[in-house]
Amino acid sequence: METKNALEILKMAILMEKRGFAFYAKVAEQTPDQEIKHIFLTMADEETKHVKFLSEQYISYEKNNTFKKVQLPDLANEGFATLILTEDMKQKISAAGFEAAAISAAIDFEKKAVEVYSNQAELSTDPNEKALYRWLAEWEGGHLKILSDMDNELKEKIWNDNQFWPF
């Protein structure tokens, strides 16, 4: 990939991850419930890890014009992948409340990230770059699935609680 383009994409990705961190940290700060706070702090922490990987690649590419091979963590063992939306947490999150709105906004963040990283993985000819972007797309895709599942469960709950069913 062209040097300027690769560096611009890495800068954009780092900025996107830093914005995600800022968003998740702010939601965690504003929610009073400790379990919900933990979910958003875990997401903020994962965005910090993404910034670290991307920054290492930026430095490598800027110095050597290549992406370095890095040991990427197994996604199945990462913090957010192990979180579960319990019945108690569902009761605490109002489908029309602040945390539900934050989940909806987070879904948009994660969709954009999956799109950007998937596109870059497809365009890349460097195997290390391709591996990095595939891994990031998969990680963000995991976030997207969990958040979407949470959102769907919350919508279902409000429909049931308010008897919105048309039959």
Summary of the structure (lengths in Angstrom):
residues: 167
radius of gyration: 17.8
end to end distance: 56.0
largest distance: 64.2
contacts: 490
relative contact order: 0.14
helix: 79%
strand: 0%
